């Protein structure tokens, strides 16, 4: 595309397009609708499918069916829609169905303020399903991230056969920026690993190293089974405690054991700094600006912007904070991710700067908190 003017939602759609997405289903909701609109413009000309479901529940059901048939799929919504997605997210987690879910967050709770941003869904995305097994959550900071992290999201969904969330924000999704998509560094595309033809296929038997099963599409020439109930490796419902425990433990382990491989972030570590500003999402822009000004004024400060939020990139966070005595966590909510930082860094002084009033956290507020 070269140099173009895109909002974050449009960049997500282009990222999906370039990642090989061929199916999108959703329901209009502010501030995520322009993802839908852009997919409607991009997919049909290349043979893809875009469906508006009668509601969010139906839209997610369409996505699950398309993914089980072998397509790369995506949906987009905001907080109220994630609430309705929950049962199908559980199905995707338990039956290892790859898909990408975009949450363009708006101020909540409930209907909240449709045209104001927040990061109030961060814990919600982690625990978005029954059973307590987390998916993967990536958090963009700007339009460039919206494009590149969407490609990463599709790769991770395919590789680990799980739902992957993009935790965007109204301020990112509806802000236009100039960006050269052709100049961005993007990963090579990943496809889910298909089962060898013939033989006895066990749909939930993991490959030895990856802990992820081979894939065989529903509706193909060879039989594949899917169920939303507890099941063994053969895909049949089971009440065996040993089989159930083995499958549930593997669902968690296949992500937590590999999170170091996809702990995406940006950081500027000052060796002289005793304070680390740790943040994610749109607040990362203010944090970088604040820390640049602080360092220029002689107040040594480090900054880290997490792009992978769940599973928690524990080793990364501990490494980033190694030289600091104090960590300031900045979030557009009342304090959700800061709890993880306190858990991981018991020897550090962990402080919190947050707001959930529909306004962005500014560089000046961050500088004041660092100097305070």
ABEGO torsion letter per residue (X at the ends): XEBBBBBAAAAAAAAAAAAGBABBBBBBBOAAAAAAAAAAAAAAAAGBBBBBBABAAAAAAAAAAAAAAGBBBBBBBBAAAAAAAAAAAAAAAAAGBBBBBBBBBBBOBEAEBAABBBAAAAAAAAAABBGGBBBBBBBBABAAAAAAAAAAAAAAAAAAGBBBBBBBBAAAAABBBBBBAAABBBBBBBBBBBBBBEEBBBAABBBAAAGBBBBBBBGBABBBBBBABBBBAAGBBBABAAAAAAAAAAAAAAAAAAAAAABBBBBBBBAABABBBBBBEAAAAAAAAAAAAAAAAGBBBBBBBBABAOBBBAAAAAAAAAABABBBBBBBBAGAAAAAAAAABAABBBBBBBBBAGBBBBAAAAAAAAAX
